[in-house]
Amino acid sequence: MADHAAPSGPVRAGAGALAAYRALLGAQARAQTAYRTSFLVDLVGNVGFTVFDVVTVLVVFGVTRELGGFTLRETMVIVGISTGAFALADLLVGNIERLPRYVRTGLFDAVLLRPLGTLPQLLLMDLPLRKVSRAVFGLAVLVVAVGSAGIQWTAARVLLVVLAPLAAVVFFGSVFVATATVSFFWVDSGELANSVTYGGRDFTTYPITVYDGWFRALFAYGLGFAFVGYHPALALLGRGDPLGLPGWVGWAAPGVALVAAAIAAAAWRVGVRHYRSTGS
């Protein structure tokens, strides 16, 4: 009987890389759950950040029946998409915010020496598993919101309610990566990055009709945050856009997310090429 051919070099290399990434993730999981009581306290405590975002919206509606022309139930659909997606993106990609410290201390040099992708390494070096509770709570808010909003469900809207949060995760993750790459050129850029990432999160928590002028134009369409929750929510609710854009815009979220991911990937490659070792 003929011997089976051995796996090719690229296949073995790919399998080896996946095994290395799994090892990094496993090491992080074991390290973070070694002290179970402390981990559980962190897990429960972290959900408070997302709860606060939701409670803030509820407080606003305690003094008004509508916000930017939207009722509480309609607004909560926007909130559910935004908070759930941001929490999951923060879990998966958020620790890229530590890049300025890695660049300043030279830890990024060690990352470059390993025969693995730089970005996956950084994301798995300190994956904050304690933030899982935020993502679970955000998903619960979305489920409750779409269940109580009186949506007339069709096959298209069922598809959209799945695609929109996933696209929002990709979009927020891309924003995390793109803003972090500024550290390759300006190490003390953390506050600037936070103003876009967390400022964008806060922006997407409300209907964009509450904003006006250049600020809305910049964040909603210049940076694309209107496609996180606002336009998908309009499509789910079957509402026309008060700003006059056509209904199909609500389906543009996946395309916008892919464009954001491509921009973030390009920015990352340029940043890594620009990086100069701390010893140079």
N, C-alpha and C positions, 0 to 999 in steps of 0.2 A: 504494500500500500504506500502511495506517495506521501511524503511528509507535507504537512501543511506549511504554507509560506509564513515566514515570520512577519509580524506587523512592520509596516514601513516606518522610517525615521520620524516623519511628521506626526504620525499617529501616536508613536511612543512618546514623542515630546509633548503632544497635547494631553495625553493621559497623565504624564508626569506632572504637568502644570496643574491639572485639575486636582491631582492627589496632594500637591503642595498647598493649593488654596484650601482644600478640605482640612488639611493639617493645621493651617493657620486659624481657620474658623473653629475647629475643635479645641485648639489650645485656648482661644479666647473664651469659649463657652465654659471650659473647665475652670479657668482662672476666675471668671466672674461669678460662677455658681459655687465656688469652693466653700464660701461662707453663706450658707443658704438663708439664714435669717436676715443678714445684711442685704443680700440680693433681693429678697422678697420685700423688704422695707423700701429699697430703691425702686423696685417695680411698681409698688403701690404709690409711692410718692411722686413718681414721674408722670402719672396720669393727670396730676393736678394742673400741669401746664396747659394741656388740651382742654380740660374742664373749664379753666379760666377763660379761654377764648370763647367757648360756647356760652358761659354764664354772662360774659360781657354783652353779647348780642341780646340775651334774654332781658338783661337790665335795661338796655336801650328801649326794647319793646314794652317795658313796664310803664313808659311815659308817652308812648305813641302807638297808634294802631298800624301805621304804615311807615316804611323807611325807603325813601327814594321810589315810592310807588309800589312797593312790595309788602305783602303781608308777612306775618311771622312764619307761617308754614312755608311760604314760597322762599323766604330768605333762608330758612333752615336747610333747604335743599342745596343752596349755594354754600352754606356753612359746612354741611356734611361732606360735600365733595372736597372742599378746600382743606378743612382740618384733617380729615382722614388721609388725604394724599400727602399733605405736608408732613404729618407724623410718620408715615411710612418712608417717605424720602429721607427724612431726618435720621431714621433708624438705619437705613441702608447706605446713605451717602454723607450724612451730616458731619461725621467726624473728619471730613476733608478740611473742615475749618481749622484743624490743627496744623495745616501745612505751613503757615508762617513760622511756627516753632520748629518744625522739622527742617525748614530751610535755614533758620537762624542757628540752630545747634549742630547742623551738619548731618542729622539723621537721614536726610534724603540721600546723602552720598551712599549710605549702606543699602538703601532701597535700590539705587541704580546698579549696584554691583551684583544683585541677584538676577538669575536668569528667568525672571518673571515680569509680568507687566507692572509698571510702576503704580498706576491707579488702583488696580485690584489689590495690590499689596497694602497700600495706604488705607483702603477701605476696610480691609480685614485685620489690620494691625490692632485696632481698638474699636471693634464693632460694639456699640452700646446696647447690649441685649436688654438692659433695664428699660429701654424706650419702647419695648414691645407693647406695654400697657397703653401707651399713647395711641399707637396704631389701632389696637383693638377697640379702644373707646371711640376713636374717630370713625371707624367702620360702623360701630353701633349707632352713632349719631346719624350717619348717612342712611342706614337701613330704616331707622325710625322716621327720619325726615321724608324719604320718598314713600314710605308706607302711609303717612298721614297727610300728604299734600294733595290727595285727590287726583293723582295722575291717571289719565286715560291710557292704559297700557296697550301698546302694540308691540309687534316683534321688533320693530325698529327702535323703539324706546327701551325695550329690554336690553338690546345690544348696546345702546348708548349709555345706559346706567352702569354697564360693565366697563366699556371703553373709556368713558370720561374720567373716572378716578385713576385708571391705569395711565392714561395720557398725562394727567395732572402729576402723578408720581414721577414720570419721566421728565416732565417740564421742571418741577421743583429740583429734582436731582441734577438736571443740567445747569440750573441756576447756581446750585451749590458749587459744582465743579468749575463753571466759568468764572465765578467771582473769586474762587480760591486761587485760580491761576495768576491773578494779579500779584500774588505774593512772590512770584518768580522775578518780578520787576520792581516791586515795592513791598518790602517785608512787612512794614507797619500798615497794612491795608485792611486789617481785620474789621475796623469800624465801618469802612466803606462797603465791604462785602456784606456785613450784617444789615446795613441799611437797605440793601437790595433783597437779600433772602428773607429776613424777618419782616422787613417793611412790605415786601411783596405778599407774604403770608397774611399780614393784617389787611392789606388792600383787598385781597380776594375773599375776605370774610364777609364783606358787605356788597350789596348791589353797586355796580360802578356808577349808577345814576346819582349816588350821593356825592360824587366828586364832580369837579367841573374844570374847565379850562385846560391849561397846559399840563397840569398834574394828571388829570385823567388821560389825556392824549399820550403822555409819556409812559405811564405805568400800564394802562389798559392795552394800548395798541403798539406803542413804541417798543415796550419790553414784552408784550404778549400776555400779561396777567389776566386780561378779560376772558381768555380762552380756558382758564383753569376751572372756574365754577360758574361764572355769570352766563356765558352763552350756552354751555351745555344744559344749565338749569332751565333757561328759556325754552330750549327744545324739548326737554322732558315735560315741562309744565304746559306746553302748547301755547305759550304767550308770545306775542309780537314784541320786538325790541323797541322800548321807548325811544331809543336813540336812532331808530329808523333803519338798522341793518337788516338784510334779508334773513329768513329763517334758516337757510342752509348753513349760516355761519356757526350755528350751534354744533354742527358736525365737523367743524374744522379743527377741533382740539387735538385729535391724533396727529394731523399733519403739522400743526404748530409745534407739538411736542417733538416730533422727529426733526424739524428744523432746529429747534433749540438744542437737541442732542448733538446734531452735526456741528453746530457752532461751538458747543462746549468741548467736543472731541478735538476740533481744530485748534481751539485756544489752548487746550492741554498740551497738544503736540508742540505748538510754538513755545509754550512756557518751558517745557522740559528741555527743548533744544537751547533755549536762552539761558538755562540754569548754569551757574558757575559754582564749582565746589567751594566750600568754605576755606579749603586749603589753597585755592588758586589766587 
